[in-house]
């Protein structure tokens, strides 16, 4: 047996001399007391065999030690390829319009906003056919309604949802759906319809207290949106299973996030099915001034502080295993724009030169060419062969980072890299407050 290459060890309590151990390949977390820590050190540093069979079994189960001939990099690569080329799940982000009733200051789609961009019936039917042709080989269809602002085309959401749900029922395919909306057009009638159409997850962005939010996320005519959004969330929270309030954060509003939570609770918006998290504002497509954006490290520290100060469960900060990073590097995942063009990344949508295909029949497309080089760049990247990533202990929870950033500017490393010790200690403390100690897995 040998020690895993992906172990993180931190002193947890100097008085008790216990150690927190985490493995990024298995996502296992455990606490070792002084005696077991000594055994582990003797094994890893002096090759002294561990005779405590129960302790050894826990180390093996957690992946903290592996067989001498085990290649953990090969295990990670196998998981990457298995996930990337899985065709049992089709994930589609559908932007049925690029029109939006907001003019957010940092919007990376601001150059693509078009009032006349509603998906035509022909494109809708082509999209339906594109999906239907794959249903026989699917186990799950996952839809995310996106935009522009998707509630501007509620009629398309209704029509397609009804038909897709029926088709999935006929084919015994699991159907799931979510929506990303600015929340301004939301009302109980729409919320109930969305729930009926199996939309269980909703993301709404609120950027701070009223004055700050209204400057950053106004209507197209410049009017404020803060109160209307909060009233809508309050009135509709009973219909949607999970509502995530995202606070897009940069240097201009970073010190106001806690006041927003206070305002939200005072308005009666807080609920068990409403969660809050910070989102890092970045200058995608040169949409925003870089100097206004926070560094990944500063953001990570702020997010941890935000969670602690607002009583948000620190288990939400626990690292997640990543086989492939996101839909951009998965074979069966696409973003569809209102013209039926297919993209691999949300940040590419609307930039026609980055389209990698179309839902339209090939014969109707003539000799139109798509960005094949971009498609293969997303799909063939392998973090286990990247000289900057293959020997990094964060590899299994990062896998090379954001594919979009990898191709352009920006730090692609995950934010937890900078304060991993603080995050893990907070998670362990939270777990130990509800259990005797963190689970090994």
Secondary structure, DSSP 4 states (H G I P E B T S, - for coil): -EE-TTEEEEEEETTTTEEEEEETTTTEEEEE-HHHHHHHHHHHHH-PPP--HHHHHHHHHTTSEE-TT--HHHHHHHHHHHHHT--SEEEEEEES----SB--TT-TTGGG--TT-PPPHHHHHHHHHHHHTTGGG-SEEEEEEESS-GGGGHHHHHHHHHHHHHHHHHHT-EEEEEEE--STT--HHHHHHHHHTTEEEEEEE--SSHHHHHHHS-BTTS---HHHHHHHHHHHTTTSSEEEEEEEE-TTTGGGHHHHHHHHHHTT---TTEEEEEEE---GGG-S-GGGSPPHHHHHHHHHHHHHHTT--GGGGS----SSSSGGG-TTEEEE-TT-EEESSGGGTT-GGG--EESS-HHHHTT----HHHHHHHHH--GGG-TTTTT-TTGGGTTTS-HHHHHSSS--S-GGGGGHHHHHHHHHHHHHHHSSS----
